[in-house]
Amino acid sequence: MRIFQLSIYTRLTFFLLISFCGVTQAQTYPNKPIRLIVGFTPGGAADYVARNISVPLGLALGQNIIIENKPGAGSSIAAESVAKSNPDGYTILIASPSSISVNPALNPKLSYRPSDLQPISKVTSSPVVIAVNPNTGIFSVKDLIAKAKQDPGSLNYATSGNGSAPHLAGALFSQIADIKMTHIPFRGGSLAIQSVVAGDTQLTFGTPPSVLPMVQSGRLRALGISSKERSQLAPNLPGMKEAGLPDYEIEFWYGLFVPNGTPAPIIQKIFEATQSALRQPNVKAALAREGTDVSLSASPADFSKFLTEDEKFWVKLVKSADVKVD
């Protein structure tokens, strides 16, 4: 009986000690720079969003935010790195559906699970831009579909990697338009865009921050945006209803995550700092100029609920479009 009582006392003491340590840790957090991990190369949409939010987020938290790019495996390398980091709030992942829903659906042998990452907040959302090399002779979505049907598989579309949102956007487009194109994955959005500009590939389903500057300079031709109607993010581009493919619509998001086990008070601090940083008009304006909307969650729990529903869409798309990792 005494052993049983001692066991209960020991466990209670351990629980109280852990709770006390978590509260103490949260009270002093943050007292050193914070790493923001990006799963793609510099110059892509994830990197662009990270760099635009890092300074205001750092100011809100009172510490510098250091951006680290860890590209590879459709952003899985970055997600795994954060999932296995110390859960103390000093390592944050900026992730898209690729890391959280798509890659686990494509590859059940991943060395991390989505549950290893704790959601903080969605931060942005945007459609993709369908853009081609100007020398292709393609001037519209209808032209693109006609050319793909004329010579199935001859058009190569470049994206930021297997399982990325642009990859899935291209796969869904092919499925709805009933065409066949060849997917060419790169280690980041900027590399994919460069290949289309150079003429090595013919088109891309690219993120607005990667594509729009090239469109504005005349190095790419934009055919449309993947929202059903025109968007204020790119008002000169037709939506898919106007472009002639009304059943096609897709958008992607970026959100912030920390390793599972991070103390709740630290998560709340990061969440509140995120809200403060992204509500600033200059931050919203900077992101909007490149075709990205600020889209904040009401709470970490709200973001978690959103992810549960959002996963259904991406997993269904992976299966119906027969998307596979090479």
C-alpha positions in Angstrom: 0.0 0.0 0.0 2.8 2.4 0.9 4.5 1.6 -2.5 1.3 2.4 -4.3 0.9 5.7 -2.4 4.5 6.5 -3.2 4.0 5.8 -6.8 1.0 8.2 -7.0 3.0 10.8 -5.1 6.0 10.4 -7.4 3.9 10.8 -10.5 2.1 13.8 -9.1 5.4 15.4 -8.2 6.8 14.7 -11.6 3.7 16.2 -13.3 3.8 19.3 -11.1 7.5 19.7 -11.8 7.0 19.4 -15.6 4.1 21.9 -15.4 6.2 24.3 -13.4 9.1 24.1 -15.8 6.7 24.7 -18.7 5.3 27.8 -17.1 8.7 29.1 -16.1 10.0 28.5 -19.6 7.1 30.3 -21.1 7.6 33.3 -18.8 11.1 33.8 -20.1 10.3 33.0 -23.7 11.9 34.2 -25.9 15.3 35.0 -24.6 17.3 34.2 -27.8 16.9 34.3 -31.6 14.2 32.1 -33.2 14.7 30.0 -36.3 12.1 30.1 -39.0 12.5 27.0 -41.3 11.5 27.2 -44.9 11.2 24.0 -46.9 12.1 25.5 -50.3 15.0 27.4 -51.9 15.3 31.2 -51.6 13.2 33.2 -54.1 10.1 31.0 -54.0 6.7 31.8 -52.4 7.4 30.2 -49.0 10.7 32.1 -48.7 9.0 35.3 -49.8 6.3 35.0 -47.2 8.8 34.1 -44.5 11.0 37.1 -45.2 8.1 39.5 -45.2 6.8 38.3 -41.9 10.1 37.6 -40.1 10.9 41.2 -39.1 7.4 42.2 -37.8 7.1 38.8 -36.1 10.5 39.3 -34.5 9.6 42.7 -33.3 6.3 41.4 -31.8 8.3 38.7 -29.9 11.2 40.9 -29.0 13.8 38.6 -30.7 15.4 38.3 -34.1 13.9 35.7 -36.5 16.6 33.8 -38.5 15.4 32.3 -41.7 16.9 28.9 -42.6 16.1 27.3 -46.0 16.1 23.5 -46.0 14.8 22.5 -49.4 14.2 19.0 -50.6 11.7 16.1 -50.8 8.8 18.5 -51.4 9.5 20.3 -48.1 9.6 17.1 -46.1 13.2 17.6 -45.0 12.3 20.9 -43.4 9.2 19.4 -41.7 11.2 16.5 -40.4 13.8 18.8 -39.0 11.3 20.9 -37.1 9.3 17.8 -35.9 12.5 16.5 -34.3 13.6 19.8 -32.8 13.5 20.7 -29.2 9.9 21.7 -28.4 10.9 25.0 -26.8 9.5 27.6 -29.3 12.9 28.4 -30.9 12.3 26.4 -34.1 9.2 27.3 -36.2 8.2 25.8 -39.5 6.4 27.8 -42.2 4.6 25.1 -44.1 2.0 24.6 -46.9 -0.3 21.6 -47.5 2.7 19.8 -49.0 4.3 19.1 -45.6 1.1 18.6 -43.6 -1.3 16.7 -45.9 0.2 15.8 -49.3 3.6 14.3 -48.5 2.2 12.0 -45.8 -0.4 10.8 -48.3 2.1 10.3 -51.0 4.7 8.6 -48.8 3.6 6.7 -45.7 7.3 5.9 -45.0 8.1 9.5 -44.0 10.1 9.8 -40.8 7.7 12.3 -39.4 3.9 12.4 -39.0 1.7 15.5 -39.2 0.9 14.9 -35.5 4.6 15.6 -34.7 3.9 19.3 -35.5 1.7 21.6 -33.5 -0.4 24.1 -35.5 -0.1 27.8 -34.5 -1.9 29.8 -37.2 -2.6 30.0 -40.9 -0.8 33.2 -42.2 -1.5 33.5 -45.9 -3.5 32.0 -48.8 -3.4 32.5 -52.5 -4.3 30.9 -55.9 -1.7 29.8 -58.4 -0.9 31.5 -61.7 -0.8 29.5 -64.9 2.0 31.0 -67.0 3.9 29.9 -70.1 7.0 30.8 -72.0 6.1 33.6 -74.5 7.6 31.5 -77.3 5.2 28.7 -77.0 2.5 30.4 -79.1 0.0 29.8 -76.2 -2.1 32.8 -75.4 -5.0 31.4 -73.4 -6.1 28.5 -71.2 -8.1 27.2 -74.3 -4.9 27.4 -76.4 -3.1 25.4 -73.7 -5.7 22.7 -73.6 -5.9 22.4 -77.3 -2.1 22.1 -77.6 -2.0 19.4 -74.9 -4.7 17.4 -76.6 -3.0 17.7 -80.0 0.2 16.2 -78.7 -0.3 14.5 -75.3 2.6 14.6 -72.9 4.6 17.0 -75.0 4.1 20.0 -72.7 6.3 20.0 -69.6 5.2 21.9 -66.6 7.7 23.0 -63.9 6.9 23.2 -60.2 8.6 23.6 -56.9 8.7 19.8 -56.3 6.8 16.6 -56.1 3.8 17.0 -53.8 4.0 20.8 -53.8 0.8 22.8 -54.2 1.8 23.8 -57.8 2.3 20.1 -58.6 -1.2 19.3 -57.3 -2.6 22.3 -59.1 -1.2 21.0 -62.4 -2.4 17.5 -61.7 -5.9 18.8 -61.0 -5.9 21.0 -64.1 -4.9 17.9 -66.3 -7.6 15.9 -64.7 -10.4 18.4 -65.2 -9.3 19.4 -68.7 -8.8 15.8 -69.6 -5.3 16.3 -71.0 -1.8 14.8 -70.4 1.2 16.9 -69.5 4.6 16.0 -68.1 5.5 17.2 -64.6 9.1 18.4 -64.1 9.8 18.9 -60.3 12.5 21.3 -59.0 13.9 22.0 -55.6 12.1 25.3 -55.3 9.7 27.7 -57.1 12.4 30.1 -58.3 14.3 27.3 -60.1 11.0 26.1 -61.7 10.3 29.6 -63.0 13.8 30.0 -64.3 13.4 26.8 -66.4 10.2 28.2 -68.0 11.9 31.5 -68.7 14.8 29.7 -70.3 12.5 27.6 -72.4 13.6 24.3 -70.9 10.0 23.7 -69.8 6.9 25.3 -71.4 4.7 26.3 -68.5 4.2 26.4 -64.7 1.5 26.4 -62.2 3.4 28.9 -60.0 2.9 30.8 -56.8 2.2 34.5 -57.4 5.3 35.8 -55.7 7.4 33.6 -58.0 5.5 34.2 -61.2 4.1 37.7 -61.2 7.4 39.6 -61.4 8.4 37.6 -64.5 5.0 38.3 -66.0 5.3 42.0 -65.4 8.8 42.0 -67.0 7.5 40.2 -70.1 9.6 37.1 -69.5 6.5 34.9 -68.9 2.9 35.1 -70.2 0.2 34.6 -67.6 -2.9 32.7 -68.9 -5.1 33.0 -65.8 -5.4 32.6 -62.0 -6.7 29.4 -60.3 -9.6 31.1 -58.6 -13.0 30.8 -60.2 -13.4 34.6 -60.6 -10.9 37.3 -61.1 -9.0 38.2 -57.9 -7.9 41.5 -56.5 -4.5 39.9 -56.0 -4.0 39.9 -59.8 -6.9 41.9 -61.3 -5.6 41.7 -64.9 -5.8 37.9 -65.0 -9.0 36.0 -65.9 -10.3 33.6 -63.4 -11.1 30.0 -64.5 -14.8 30.6 -65.2 -13.8 33.4 -67.6 -10.9 31.4 -69.0 -13.2 28.6 -70.1 -12.5 26.0 -67.4 -15.2 26.8 -64.7 -14.8 23.5 -62.8 -11.1 24.3 -62.0 -10.4 26.0 -58.7 -7.5 25.6 -56.3 -5.7 27.7 -53.7 -2.9 27.0 -51.2 -1.9 28.4 -47.9 1.1 28.8 -45.6 1.0 28.4 -41.8 3.2 28.3 -38.8 4.0 25.1 -36.8 6.2 24.1 -33.9 7.3 20.7 -32.6 4.6 18.8 -30.8 5.1 19.1 -27.0 5.8 22.8 -27.1 4.3 24.4 -24.0 0.8 25.9 -24.6 1.8 29.3 -23.2 4.7 29.5 -25.7 2.3 28.6 -28.5 -0.1 31.3 -27.4 2.8 33.9 -27.4 3.8 33.0 -30.9 0.1 33.0 -32.0 -0.5 36.5 -30.6 2.7 37.8 -32.1 1.7 36.4 -35.5 -1.7 38.2 -35.2 0.0 41.4 -34.3 2.6 41.2 -37.1 0.3 40.2 -40.0 -2.4 42.7 -39.2 0.0 45.6 -39.9 -1.1 47.4 -43.1 2.4 47.5 -44.5 2.8 43.8 -44.2 -0.6 43.1 -45.8 0.3 45.5 -48.6 3.7 43.9 -49.2 2.2 40.4 -49.5 -0.7 41.6 -51.7 1.7 43.2 -54.2 3.0 39.7 -54.9 -0.4 38.1 -55.1 -0.7 36.7 -51.5 -3.5 37.4 -49.1 -3.1 37.6 -45.3 -5.4 34.8 -43.9 -5.2 34.4 -40.1 -6.7 31.7 -37.9 -8.9 32.7 -35.0 -6.8 30.5 -32.7 -4.4 27.5 -32.8 -7.4 25.3 -32.2 -9.2 26.9 -35.1 -6.2 26.3 -37.4 -6.1 22.6 -36.2 -9.8 22.2 -37.1 -9.2 23.8 -40.5 -6.3 21.4 -41.2 -8.5 18.4 -40.5 -11.0 19.5 -43.2 -8.3 20.7 -45.6 -6.5 17.4 -45.5 -9.5 15.7 -47.0 -9.3 17.8 -50.1 -5.6 17.2 -50.7 -5.7 13.5 -50.0 -8.7 13.0 -52.3 -6.8 15.0 -55.0 -3.6 12.9 -54.6 -5.7 9.7 -55.0 -8.0 10.8 -57.8 -5.2 12.4 -59.9 -3.0 9.4 -59.3 -0.1 11.6 -58.1 3.0 9.7 -57.2 6.5 10.6 -56.0 9.2 9.4 -58.4 
